[in-house]
């Protein structure tokens, strides 16, 4: 469609506006010219009527009607006059520029003008066309009493009929002149507006559209040169600035992506290497633990060597846990989803967490919403996430505090999620550390591996959930887990089964 073009619509609108404006002005001016022509014809007729009246006054005063008839005939020879006559108030022509009318009834148009007490009027007379008629009564003055007596107030009506043929011709010429002038002006302005719009608007816009298409296809080397400082020129300058920033952002993104790929590759290599080393270390550690256990049991409990062996066993246990973390992070087990109750999993997890020696002086509060829908999860893996986050919160509150666990159903755009919030009143996490806590091998603990939160984050993502953290330095920390209800399509591989077995944690990761 041609009218889809902005330039075409602007041109059409401007041409329409110009046409309407010029036509309206021309029409008003034409009407004014026509009224002036009519007024001029009226003034001429009125002047002629006064001249005729003065010419025949002396002859009528002395009763010389023959001179009156001669004057009327002489005046009537003008081609602009179609008739000059004097008729009786009863409608009989007394004197006329056309002698054949004398003694006959006056034309009905003239008589109706007199009857209606009108001085002038326009009528269409057969054979004459449009005629302007003007009448003036001849009153019975004292000089007229000799011939006309005293009874009549009006002794006659002087009527002049002025042909409007020439006036109409002039009006037609003026109309044609204004018509062709309007067409010429509108045409000239239309061509001018079209050329201006095409040169200064459409052509630059087409260039911008073409270059935008090239940018859309990935060519960020496109640049344009502004030929003017108007709005279109400013748009071109803004376009170049935008492409410059896009090009810079693309380069930065590519550099960042390359760094991330290098980092991911290094992490993958480290993960594979760590998993291999952990696998090689695990079996010897088991043998060492068994041997130390036998040595410990060979000494009586009060012997110092028994205590040393127990300490060695504790360190071997810590190494074994680190090896398990490395193995899980390098190759996590796939989830076995079932339709599970989050509140029930949390209650079981709290039983295990309550045995931690650092949680004795910590108040624990469970705010569980009891009408929550089931979630499609692997209970053991989710319980591992809960236990790790709870133990981290307990360890953060070494001098006591409040541990609050809240479950709720939260509305999100187009769906709902089951939300689990684990909040502590510990010292919080500094902002410079907060963004790094899910990074593998990042830890602030002297004996930590830096894999606990990374594993939690990976496990929650495997369940199509989200793990987020909010903390203020000195004001505590809140970890929030969002899991989709089991009513939503489960994308964990197998169909969700109903939870039927008791779950126990595989162990927490620190």
N, C-alpha and C positions, 0 to 999 in steps of 0.2 A: 504493500500500500504506500502510495506517495506521501500520504499525510502522517506516516510514522516518522518521517524526518522532521526534526525540530526546526531546522532552517526553513523547510517548506511551510510549516505551520506559521512560523513568524512572518514569512513573506506574505502568505495569504492573509494573515490577520492585519498586517500593516496596509496592504493594498485595499482590503475591505474597509478599514478605518479611513484611509485617505479618500476612497471613492465615496463613502457615505458623507464625510465632512465636506468635500468639494461639491458634491451634488447638492447637499443641503444649503451651502452658502450660495451656490449658483441659483438654486430655486428661489431662495429669499430675494436675491438681487434681481432675478427675472420678474418676480411678482412686484417688486418695487418699481422696476422700469415700466411694467404694464400699467400700474396705477398712475405713474407719472404721465404716460401717454394719454390715458383716459382723462386725467385731470386737465392736460393741455387741450384736449378736444373740447372739454366742457368750458374751459376758460375762453377758447376761441368762439364757441357758440354763444356764450353769454355776452361777449364783446360785440359779436355781430348782431345779436338781438337788440342790444342797447343802441347800436348805430342805426339800425333800421327804425327803431322807435323814434329816435330823434329826427330822422330824415322825413318821416311821414307825419310828425306832430303838427307842423305848420300847415300842411295841406289839409289835414283833417280838421284843424281848428276853424278854417275858413270854408269848410265843406267842399273842397275841391277833390272829390273822390277819384277823378280821372288821373290826377298826378300820383295819388296813392297807388293806383293799379300799375302805373308806369314804373314807379320806384320798385315795387315788388317784383315786377318782371325783370327789371335790370339786375336786381340783387340775385334773383333766382338763376341767372345765367352761370353763376359759379358752379364748377363741377363738383365741389364739395357739398353743395346744398341740394337736397332732393325735393325741397318744397318750402316756400314761405307763404303763409296764408293768414288771413284774419277771418275768423268764423264767429258767428253769433252764439251767445250762451245756449241757445236752443239747438245748436249743432249744424247750422247752415253756413256754407262758405260765402263770405261777403266779398273778400278780395283774395287773389292768389297769384303767385308767380306763374301758375299754369291757368290761363284764362278759362279752359274748359271745365275747371272745377267750380267756378263761380256759380252760385245758386244751387249747388248740389250738397247733399249731406257730407259733413266732414268725415274723414276716415275714423273708424271706430276706435283705433288705438289712440289718436289724438283726443277724441272726445272723452274716453275713459280716463285719460290723464287729467283732464279738466274736472271731470266729475269727482275724482278721488282727491282733488285739491293738491296735486303734485306739480312741482315746477318742472321736473325733468324726468326722463326715463329712456330706456333702451328697448327697441322693438325690432323684430325681424320682419321687414316689409317685403312682400313678394316683388321680385324684379329689381329691388334696390339693395337687398341684403340687410345687414345690421345697420340701424339708424339710431342716432342719438337725437331725441326730441326735447325741446325746451319751450316753455310757454310763459307768457306774461299777460295778465289781464289789462285791458284798456278801460280805465275808470271814467265815469261820467262826470267830468269837471264842469265848472261853470261855463267855460267856452264852448262846451258840447251841448249845453241845454237848448240852444237854438234849434238844433236838428233832432236831438234825441229826447228832448223833454226832461222831466224831473223824476220820472218814476223808476228808471233802471239805474242800479248802482254800477253794473258792469255792462258796457255797451258792445264789447267784443274781446276776443282773445287773439293775441298775436302769437303765432306758432312758427317755429323754425325747426326744420328737420335737417340734421347734419350727418352726412354719410360717414360711416366708420370704416369704409373699405380701405382707405389709405392708412388709417390708424391700425387696422388689423394687419395690413401688410407689413407695417413697421414692427408691429409686435411679433409677427411670424419671423421676420428677419432677425430680430433680437433673440428670439427663442432658438433659432438655428445657430446663431453665433455663440450663444452660451452653451448649447448642446455640444457643438464641435470643440469649443474651448475646454469644456469639462472633460471630454474624451481625451483631448491632447494633454491636458494637465495630469489626469489620472495615469495615462500611458507613460508620460515622461517620469512621473514620480515612481510608478511601478518598476520601470526599468532601472531607475536609479537605486531604489531600495533593494531590488534583486541583486544588482551588481555588488552593492556594498555588503549585503549579507553573504553572498557567495564568496567574495574575496576575503572579507575580514572575519567571517564566522565559520562558514561551512568548510572552507578549505583548511584552516587551522584545526578545526575539530576532526576532520577526516584524517589529518596527519596524526593527531593524538590517538584516535581510535586504532589506526594501523600500528603505531608504535606500542600501544597498550597490548595489542594482540601479540606482537613480538615478545614483549615482556612476559605475557601469560605463557608463551611457549618456552620460556626459560632464557631468553636472550636479554641479559642485563647490561649489555654494552650500548643499548639504545640511548641516544641523547638528542635533544631538540634545541634549536636556536630560536629564541623569541625575537620576532621581527618588530614587535611593538610593545609599548608599556601599558596597554589597556588590560581589561580583565582576562582576555584570551592569552595575552602575553604572560600575565601573572600565573595563569593556569599552566602554561608550558614550563615556566620556571619551577613551579611547585611539582610538576611531573618529573622534571630532571632531578630535583632534590629527593623526591620519593624513590626514584630508581637508584640514586646514589646510596641511599640508606638501605634499600633492599639488597643491593650488591654487597655492601659492607656487612649486613646481617647474614647474608648467605655465606660469605667468607668466614665469618666468626662461627657460624653454625657448623660449617664443614670442618673447621679446625677443632671445634669442641667435639663433634661426632668422631673425628679421627682419634682424639684423646680418649674418648669413652671406649671406642673399639679397642684401642691399645690396652686400656685398663681392663676391659672385659676379657681380652685375650690373656693378659697376665693373670687375672683372677682365675680364669679357667685352668690355666697351666698350674697355678699354685694349688687349686682345688684338686686336680688330678694327682699332683705330686703329694699333697698332704694326705689324700685318701690312700695312695700307695704306701706311703711311709706309715700311716696309722695302721693299715692292715698288717704290715710287717712287724709293727711294735706290739700289737694287741696280744698275739700268742705268747711271745716272751714275757709280757707283763703278767699274763695269767699264771705262767710257770713260776715267776718270781713271787707273786702273791701267795701261791700255794706253799712254796718253800719257806717264806718268811713266817707263814702261819704255823708251820711245823716247828720252826726254830722258837717262835714265841711260846708255843705250848710246852716246849722242853724246859722252860725256865719257870720257876714259881712266880706268882703274881707280884710278890714284894721285891723281886729282883729288878735291878735297874735295867738289865738287858731285856727283860720282858717289856718294859716301857719303851725302850728304844725300838724293839721290833714292832710294837703297836704303832709308833709314829711312822716307821717305814711303811707299814701296811696302809696307813691313812694317805701318805703321799702317793703310793702305788694306786690307791683307789682314785685319787684326784687325777693322776695321769691317765687311768683307764677311762674316766669320764671325758677328759679332753680328747682322747682318741675316738670315743663314741661320737662326740660332737663333730670332729673332723670327718668321720665316715658319713654321718648323716648329712652334713652340709655338702660334701662332695657328691653324694648320690642319695638324695632323700627318697624314702619309701613312698610309693604311690598311695593316695588315700583310699580307704575302703568305706565309702559313704553309707550312712544309715540315716533314717529320720529320727533325730534325737531331740531331747528336751534340754535347752541350754541351762535352765535353772538347776536341773538335776545334776548336770556335769559340774556346775560351779559348786554345788553343795558337797559333792564328792571331793572336788579339788581342795576345798577349804579344810576337809578332814585331814588330808595329807599335809597341807601347809601348816596346820596347827601344831604339827609335831616338830616344826623347825625351832631350834633353841632360841633364835632371836625374836620370836613372835610372842613371847610370854607377856611382855608389858605393852602390847599394842592392842588397842580396842578395834574389834572387827564388826562391821555393820553390813548386812545384806539387804538391799532394797530391790527385791525381785518382783517383777510384774508377772502375776500368775496366769494371765490369759494369753501368753505369748504363743505364736504358732511354732511348730517344730521347725528345725533347721536340718538341711541335708549336709552332714559333716561326717568325718571320721572322728569318733569320740576320743580315741586315744591321742590323736594328734592335736585336737583342739584342747584337750585337757592338759597336754604338754605346754601349749601356749599360755593357758590360764595360769598354770602352776609357776611357769617362769616369770610371768609378769607380777604375780602375787609375791613371790620370793624376792624379786628385785625391789618391790615396794617395801617389804619388811626390812630388807637390808639397808634401804635408804633411811629408815627411821630407827637408828640405833639407840636413840635416847627416848623411844616411845613415840606414840602418835595415834592417828586414826586411819584405818584402812576401810574404805567404802567401796562396795561393789554394787553397781546399779544396772539393772536390765530394763529395757523398754522397747516399744515398737515405734520406730521413727518413720515418718513419711518423707519420701524422696520423690523427685519428679518422675511420674509414671510408675512408681513402685514403692514398696515399703521394705524396710530392713530391720532385723533384730539387732539392737545396739547393746553392747556390754562395755561399761565404763569402770575402770579400776583406778581409783584415786587414792593418793597418799598425801600426808601432810609433812613430808620430808623437806629437805633443803632445796629441792627443785634441781633443774638442769640448766646450766648457763647457756645463753643463746648461741654462743660460738660452738658449743658441743651438740646442741639439740639437733642440728641438721645432719650430724654425722653418726647418730647412734645406731642407725640401721645398716651402716657400712660394715662389711665383714672384717673381722680382726681388729676392729676399733674398740678399745676398752679403756676405762679409767681405773679399773681395779687392779691391784697388784698381782692377784692370782687368777684373773679372768682371761678367757680366750678371745673375747670379742666376737663370739659367734651366736650367743644366746638370742639377742634381739634380731639378728639377721635371719636366724632359723625361724623365729616366730613370724617375721614378716613374710618369709617364703611360704610357710605353712598356711597363713591366712590367705595369701594370694592364690594358693592351690585350691582353696575352697571358694574362690570367686568373691572373697571378702576384702575388706580394707582395714588396715591397722594404722592409726594416727596417734599422735602424741601432742599434748599441750602442756606447757610448763612455764613457770615464772621463777626466776632465781630467788630462792628464799620463801616461796609460796606453794610448794608442792607440785606434784605431777599427776596428769590424768592420761592414761592410755585408753583409747576407744577402739573397740573392734566392732565392725559391722558385717553381719552375715545375712545372705538372702534366705527368706523362708523356704521351707520344703515345698510349698505350693507353687513356687517358680520352677521353671525347667532346670533340672540338675545337670550340670555339664562336667561332672567329675569322672565320667566314664561309665560306670554301672548305674543301674537304677537304684534309688534309695530303698533300703530295707528298714524295717522297724527295729529299733534298738532292743535287744533282748538279753545281752550279756553285761555283766558288771565290767566296768573299765577301771584300769589302774594306770597310773602314769608310768611312762618309760623312764622318767627321770627328768629333772629340770636342767636347763642350760644356763649357765651364769655368764 
